[in-house]
Every structure is written in structure tokens, then in C-alpha cells.
Amino acid sequence: FLFMKGFYIMIIKAEITKRVNGDKPFKAFADVIIDGAVVIHGIGVVEKEAGRYITMPRSQWKNKEGEIRQRDICHPISTAARSMIEEAVFAAYDSKDEN
């Protein structure tokens, strides 16, 4: 996928690395390479009645009160960047469905 914003072209390559079988909303894991320079491992594909979306890799820990906390390890800063990553992941997921 090539995405243009202004004069910059961003190249995003997505690959489905694992499928999750069953009736659960979580369907797959993907890796995304951005501009041949940065890779994000473990992006999730989720499908629910309201639609589908991606989840970014997360870390999880317990704070000193014993509560479980979570935080995305990395994530797109802009809506446009999220859309570009989603499009690439969904295209890879859909093409893997056809094979």
C-alpha cells in the first residue's frame, strides 16, 4: 500500500501472522512494516457486530494497589495514520481469507 499525504508517500506492508479460530471477536494477529524502517508486531484484528477494528500491542501490569493496568506499547498518533494501518491490515486479512 502506498499512501500520500502532502508530498510524502508512506509505504505500509501488513502480513497476517496468526489466525484465531472460534466464535470469539478476536480473529487474527498481524505485523505491519512502515516505510521498510519500522515493524509493529502483534496488531490484533477484532470483528464485532458493530464492525471491525484493530488493536495495538499492549503491556499489562499490576500497580501498587493490585489493580491491573494496561497501556498500548505503540499506537498511531493521528486518525489518518490509524486509517492507513487499518486499511493495510484489513486488506491482508481479507486476502488471507480468500486463500
Phi, psi and omega in degrees: 000135173246130178237133179248133172223114187068237180252004183261133177253123178258129179257121181238124177243128179241144178223131175282123183258337180204138173258147177248116181277154177118185184266006180286155181295330181286120189251328186195166171243146179224154169249143180234131176250127181250121178054028179062017186235332184227136176241140173243116178265146170083028174286133183263147173250123182238134176236123176230174180302326181284350180137189179239156181203171177254154171240142180271157178301143184230154168251153183224140179205167174258134176278181185293342175273358180086005178280142177279127179244151177224152177207137174299136177287320176212158179194155176293144179275323184250158176298321180297317179295318178299316180299318180296317180293316178301314180301316181294316180294315180296323178296317178295319180296315180293322180288327177291327176298324183284338182273000000 
